[in-house]
Amino acid sequence: MLVNKKKMASVAEAASGQTPVKGRSQWQDAMGRFKNNKASLVSVIVLSIMILISFLGPALSEWDHETIDWALTGNAAEMGAPSIENGHFFGTDDLGRDLYARVMQGTQISLMVGIIGTIVAVVVGVLYGAVAGYFGGRVDNFMMRFVDILMSIPYMFILIILFVMFGRSVYILFIGLGLFSWMDMARIVRGQTLSLKHKEFIEAAVAAGVSDFTIIIRHIVPNLLGIVVVYTSLMIPNLILLESFISFLGLGIQEPLTSWGALISEGAKTIQYGTLWQLAFPLAFFVTGLFCFFFIGDGLRDAFDPKER
Amino acid sequence: MFSFIVRRTLSSIPTILILILISFALMRLAPGSPFSTERGLPPEVLANLEAKYGLNLPWYEQIYTYLRGIIFEFDFGPSFKYKDRSVNDILAQGFPVTLTYGIWSFVVAVAVGIPLGIAAAVKHNTKFDYAAVGFSIGAQVLPNFVMAPILVIIFTLWLNWLPGGGWNGGQWQYLIMPIIALSTSYMASIARITRSSMLEVLHSNFIRTAKAKGLPTSSIILRHALKPALLPVISYLGPAFVYMITGSVIIDIYFSTGGMGQFFVDAALNRDYSLLMGVTIVFGVMTILFNAIVDITYAWLDPKIRL
């Protein structure tokens, strides 16, 4: 006998003890690659800490973001510097308001604007792009021509006009920013949909009599999620930048609420008096936050599309 | 090619009309009026004011008059807040300023960004490459409104080399900081795009052939690799131009250059509709025409585009 029976038996025993190999989805693969990316992982941790601080931090301070410390008003340059004793950890602004509380509050607003604005933009962009790509032909032509027109307009000016006209509430800011940022997403999604719609599973769904709308929601959109996640993560920092830009001009968020852009603007106006902390703390949060978002976005892109490195 | 140029130029006309209609509609839909004050004007005065500016006419007549004024006489009407000045006056004063440093920033960004990207790609995975990549990542989080105060701290407050603002007829000392602040972030973007597309081109077959033939590196890069590598960069120039124009608002405000941005923000805060629309339309038309130029250049450079 050429086959060693004893060995065979032990192999059979070992094999029967093993569970069948589990298939890995695209998501598990991507998450595995993402976890190997040090910069992205560190960014996730730093960002989580930042979010925690911005929501829990105000409890540590006796001051809130709108109360004026009258003892320091008008004297920010000499007495408003950061100190532990009087409870102003980051110092005060020119009016004597606590900068620590204001930075925490601004961080909350900026992150919220970035995330909610992005959700608005993603929902609009994905649906628009999927519909245009799925129906194709004249509908597609018309819809994408409209996107081209929107993209060639310097929408910042229209956006500012919108804010001025319809009041500058936070909600207008969320929705306005989202409604002016969905065009890129629509283009990407349309391109992907065009290549998806001739796949067999879509044909099968059509043959089974599924309605167009259900096909888009149930079959097209879930298959786009990888690329949508990547561009979503890159859109958040861009919306934060956009909001900061508008708030820097004094046309965005309104007092007593504040945001990174508004705080940087206030700090930048007073640098000649030597109150550098008024610029430094908001700027440090802004730069760190954006860095984290950009690194996470890059990490996700590499994770979902490893050949494009 | 010629018919493509004509078609592309003509196709920007409806875009311009849509831009004008959108901004006009926003103005008219808005609650409140430019003449509403804290105390409120007597109705007769308000009626007279509205008659003077043609606001009592039906909307289609207003827009007809407005469009006719712009197209045939290049007249944007009177400013609502600066009583003695027309929008044309204000545009003529602020526009040259913005255009001066705007064009310079654009030139600097392209002239530094593209060579930087090419050099980084050619010296792939060297210290120079890492430095260039580091710069382009870092500059992502340094938009113009962050660069401007940082530059002022360094060059005005600490070193005392440059004036912290003003224009002074566009002397070079007054130009440096606006140009650096405005160009840094998209110089980095241009460098990043050039680098990645150049890397892709350098790994393609025709470049390997050129190397195998024994061509010198400089001629491979300049004669063969440059043109295909620049295509993505050129398509980025359109958006870059939009960033530059919107960024100029920040520069005008922060450095008090007296350019268009200052007037735009004042107009936005004062609800000076005609001035707001004038600025929006002039900037919009510039952007749309620039996009047309970019498209035409792209079609001219890329043989794969069907004309």
Chai-1 contact restraints between the chains, C-beta under 6 A:
chainA,res_idxA,chainB,res_idxB,connection_type,confidence,min_distance_angstrom,max_distance_angstrom,comment,restraint_id
A,I149,B,T15,contact,1.0,0.0,6.0,A-B,restraint_1
A,I149,B,I18,contact,1.0,0.0,6.0,A-B,restraint_2
A,S152,B,T15,contact,1.0,0.0,6.0,A-B,restraint_3
A,S152,B,I288,contact,1.0,0.0,6.0,A-B,restraint_4
A,S152,B,N291,contact,1.0,0.0,6.0,A-B,restraint_5
A,I153,B,L19,contact,1.0,0.0,6.0,A-B,restraint_6
A,I153,B,G284,contact,1.0,0.0,6.0,A-B,restraint_7
A,P154,B,V242,contact,1.0,0.0,6.0,A-B,restraint_8
A,P154,B,I245,contact,1.0,0.0,6.0,A-B,restraint_9
A,P154,B,T246,contact,1.0,0.0,6.0,A-B,restraint_10
A,P154,B,F283,contact,1.0,0.0,6.0,A-B,restraint_11
A,P154,B,G284,contact,1.0,0.0,6.0,A-B,restraint_12
A,P154,B,T287,contact,1.0,0.0,6.0,A-B,restraint_13
A,M156,B,T246,contact,1.0,0.0,6.0,A-B,restraint_14
A,F157,B,T280,contact,1.0,0.0,6.0,A-B,restraint_15
A,I160,B,A268,contact,1.0,0.0,6.0,A-B,restraint_16
A,I161,B,L26,contact,1.0,0.0,6.0,A-B,restraint_17
A,I161,B,L276,contact,1.0,0.0,6.0,A-B,restraint_18
A,V164,B,A268,contact,1.0,0.0,6.0,A-B,restraint_19
A,M165,B,A30,contact,1.0,0.0,6.0,A-B,restraint_20
A,L241,B,P143,contact,1.0,0.0,6.0,A-B,restraint_21
A,F248,B,F145,contact,1.0,0.0,6.0,A-B,restraint_22
A,L249,B,V265,contact,1.0,0.0,6.0,A-B,restraint_23
A,L251,B,A268,contact,1.0,0.0,6.0,A-B,restraint_24
A,A268,B,P149,contact,1.0,0.0,6.0,A-B,restraint_25
A,I271,B,P149,contact,1.0,0.0,6.0,A-B,restraint_26
A,I271,B,I153,contact,1.0,0.0,6.0,A-B,restraint_27
A,L279,B,P149,contact,1.0,0.0,6.0,A-B,restraint_28
A,V287,B,V141,contact,1.0,0.0,6.0,A-B,restraint_29
A,L290,B,V141,contact,1.0,0.0,6.0,A-B,restraint_30
A,F291,B,V141,contact,1.0,0.0,6.0,A-B,restraint_31
A,F294,B,Q140,contact,1.0,0.0,6.0,A-B,restraint_32
